[in-house]
Amino acid sequence: MDITDRRTDPLPAAGKLRLVNDEGKARILDSNGKRARLRAEAGIPLHAVAATATLDPTGTNNSVLYTAKVAGAAGNAISVQYAISGAGSAVLSVAVNGTAILVTAGSATVASAVITAVNADAAASALVTAAASGTVTGAIAAVAQTYLANGEDATEGVYGDMLLTETGYLCIAFADVKKSSTSGWRAVEVPTV
């Protein structure tokens, strides 16, 4: 494929794109004269995925799903731990130290009360959202510090970036894409000629 020089070649026809040499960098030029970066990527660009963990203490009907509030790999540093203190049925405290959440409760505290307490605590709810993972009427038990996992960063880009993948797709950023962006890329399959 020839790469033309943007400064000397005319604009492409309406609805067409042209690959151009823009001061030593490959760019895509549209019929309005707008240019966009083009970079090769292995695979389709990713949108961010929020880290999660399900705490499933000993007993039944007490599983709680924790999801990082901000999508991306940074959520993998968040941890949740349950400590039991006494025989009561109340959540005694929700303490946050950096990205570590410690829920202290009585041994008769049901999982639904833990969900309510975590979501009501300003510091904890800034990190995670707690939700039922099934029925949550059973009492919790102690759970060791458990880290959220599987959070993934988005493939970063700026509005108009185009990525040509090894798998035959042209991906276009229709917005600025940050590490925590859960949208921003659109993929179009490039037909073979």
Secondary structure as a PSIPRED ss2 file (coil, helix, strand):
# PSIPRED VFORMAT (PSIPRED V4.0)

   1 M C   1.000  0.000  0.000
   2 D C   1.000  0.000  0.000
   3 I C   1.000  0.000  0.000
   4 T E   0.000  0.000  1.000
   5 D E   0.000  0.000  1.000
   6 R C   1.000  0.000  0.000
   7 R C   1.000  0.000  0.000
   8 T C   1.000  0.000  0.000
   9 D C   1.000  0.000  0.000
  10 P C   1.000  0.000  0.000
  11 L C   1.000  0.000  0.000
  12 P C   1.000  0.000  0.000
  13 A C   1.000  0.000  0.000
  14 A C   1.000  0.000  0.000
  15 G C   1.000  0.000  0.000
  16 K C   1.000  0.000  0.000
  17 L E   0.000  0.000  1.000
  18 R E   0.000  0.000  1.000
  19 L E   0.000  0.000  1.000
  20 V E   0.000  0.000  1.000
  21 N E   0.000  0.000  1.000
  22 D E   0.000  0.000  1.000
  23 E C   1.000  0.000  0.000
  24 G C   1.000  0.000  0.000
  25 K E   0.000  0.000  1.000
  26 A E   0.000  0.000  1.000
  27 R E   0.000  0.000  1.000
  28 I E   0.000  0.000  1.000
  29 L E   0.000  0.000  1.000
  30 D E   0.000  0.000  1.000
  31 S C   1.000  0.000  0.000
  32 N C   1.000  0.000  0.000
  33 G C   1.000  0.000  0.000
  34 K C   1.000  0.000  0.000
  35 R E   0.000  0.000  1.000
  36 A E   0.000  0.000  1.000
  37 R E   0.000  0.000  1.000
  38 L E   0.000  0.000  1.000
  39 R E   0.000  0.000  1.000
  40 A E   0.000  0.000  1.000
  41 E E   0.000  0.000  1.000
  42 A C   1.000  0.000  0.000
  43 G C   1.000  0.000  0.000
  44 I C   1.000  0.000  0.000
  45 P C   1.000  0.000  0.000
  46 L C   1.000  0.000  0.000
  47 H C   1.000  0.000  0.000
  48 A C   1.000  0.000  0.000
  49 V E   0.000  0.000  1.000
  50 A C   1.000  0.000  0.000
  51 A C   1.000  0.000  0.000
  52 T E   0.000  0.000  1.000
  53 A E   0.000  0.000  1.000
  54 T E   0.000  0.000  1.000
  55 L E   0.000  0.000  1.000
  56 D C   1.000  0.000  0.000
  57 P C   1.000  0.000  0.000
  58 T C   1.000  0.000  0.000
  59 G C   1.000  0.000  0.000
  60 T C   1.000  0.000  0.000
  61 N C   1.000  0.000  0.000
  62 N C   1.000  0.000  0.000
  63 S C   1.000  0.000  0.000
  64 V E   0.000  0.000  1.000
  65 L E   0.000  0.000  1.000
  66 Y E   0.000  0.000  1.000
  67 T E   0.000  0.000  1.000
  68 A E   0.000  0.000  1.000
  69 K C   1.000  0.000  0.000
  70 V C   1.000  0.000  0.000
  71 A C   1.000  0.000  0.000
  72 G C   1.000  0.000  0.000
  73 A H   0.000  1.000  0.000
  74 A H   0.000  1.000  0.000
  75 G H   0.000  1.000  0.000
  76 N H   0.000  1.000  0.000
  77 A H   0.000  1.000  0.000
  78 I C   1.000  0.000  0.000
  79 S E   0.000  0.000  1.000
  80 V E   0.000  0.000  1.000
  81 Q E   0.000  0.000  1.000
  82 Y E   0.000  0.000  1.000
  83 A E   0.000  0.000  1.000
  84 I E   0.000  0.000  1.000
  85 S C   1.000  0.000  0.000
  86 G C   1.000  0.000  0.000
  87 A C   1.000  0.000  0.000
  88 G C   1.000  0.000  0.000
  89 S C   1.000  0.000  0.000
  90 A C   1.000  0.000  0.000
  91 V E   0.000  0.000  1.000
  92 L E   0.000  0.000  1.000
  93 S E   0.000  0.000  1.000
  94 V E   0.000  0.000  1.000
  95 A E   0.000  0.000  1.000
  96 V E   0.000  0.000  1.000
  97 N E   0.000  0.000  1.000
  98 G C   1.000  0.000  0.000
  99 T C   1.000  0.000  0.000
 100 A E   0.000  0.000  1.000
 101 I E   0.000  0.000  1.000
 102 L E   0.000  0.000  1.000
 103 V E   0.000  0.000  1.000
 104 T E   0.000  0.000  1.000
 105 A E   0.000  0.000  1.000
 106 G C   1.000  0.000  0.000
 107 S C   1.000  0.000  0.000
 108 A C   1.000  0.000  0.000
 109 T C   1.000  0.000  0.000
 110 V E   0.000  0.000  1.000
 111 A H   0.000  1.000  0.000
 112 S H   0.000  1.000  0.000
 113 A H   0.000  1.000  0.000
 114 V H   0.000  1.000  0.000
 115 I H   0.000  1.000  0.000
 116 T H   0.000  1.000  0.000
 117 A H   0.000  1.000  0.000
 118 V H   0.000  1.000  0.000
 119 N H   0.000  1.000  0.000
 120 A H   0.000  1.000  0.000
 121 D C   1.000  0.000  0.000
 122 A H   0.000  1.000  0.000
 123 A H   0.000  1.000  0.000
 124 A H   0.000  1.000  0.000
 125 S H   0.000  1.000  0.000
 126 A H   0.000  1.000  0.000
 127 L H   0.000  1.000  0.000
 128 V E   0.000  0.000  1.000
 129 T E   0.000  0.000  1.000
 130 A E   0.000  0.000  1.000
 131 A E   0.000  0.000  1.000
 132 A E   0.000  0.000  1.000
 133 S C   1.000  0.000  0.000
 134 G C   1.000  0.000  0.000
 135 T C   1.000  0.000  0.000
 136 V C   1.000  0.000  0.000
 137 T C   1.000  0.000  0.000
 138 G C   1.000  0.000  0.000
 139 A E   0.000  0.000  1.000
 140 I C   1.000  0.000  0.000
 141 A C   1.000  0.000  0.000
 142 A C   1.000  0.000  0.000
 143 V E   0.000  0.000  1.000
 144 A E   0.000  0.000  1.000
 145 Q E   0.000  0.000  1.000
 146 T E   0.000  0.000  1.000
 147 Y E   0.000  0.000  1.000
 148 L C   1.000  0.000  0.000
 149 A E   0.000  0.000  1.000
 150 N C   1.000  0.000  0.000
 151 G C   1.000  0.000  0.000
 152 E E   0.000  0.000  1.000
 153 D C   1.000  0.000  0.000
 154 A C   1.000  0.000  0.000
 155 T C   1.000  0.000  0.000
 156 E C   1.000  0.000  0.000
 157 G E   0.000  0.000  1.000
 158 V C   1.000  0.000  0.000
 159 Y C   1.000  0.000  0.000
 160 G C   1.000  0.000  0.000
 161 D C   1.000  0.000  0.000
 162 M E   0.000  0.000  1.000
 163 L E   0.000  0.000  1.000
 164 L E   0.000  0.000  1.000
 165 T E   0.000  0.000  1.000
 166 E C   1.000  0.000  0.000
 167 T C   1.000  0.000  0.000
 168 G C   1.000  0.000  0.000
 169 Y E   0.000  0.000  1.000
 170 L E   0.000  0.000  1.000
 171 C E   0.000  0.000  1.000
 172 I E   0.000  0.000  1.000
 173 A E   0.000  0.000  1.000
 174 F C   1.000  0.000  0.000
 175 A C   1.000  0.000  0.000
 176 D C   1.000  0.000  0.000
 177 V E   0.000  0.000  1.000
 178 K C   1.000  0.000  0.000
 179 K C   1.000  0.000  0.000
 180 S C   1.000  0.000  0.000
 181 S C   1.000  0.000  0.000
 182 T C   1.000  0.000  0.000
 183 S C   1.000  0.000  0.000
 184 G C   1.000  0.000  0.000
 185 W E   0.000  0.000  1.000
 186 R E   0.000  0.000  1.000
 187 A E   0.000  0.000  1.000
 188 V E   0.000  0.000  1.000
 189 E E   0.000  0.000  1.000
 190 V C   1.000  0.000  0.000
 191 P C   1.000  0.000  0.000
 192 T C   1.000  0.000  0.000
 193 V C   1.000  0.000  0.000
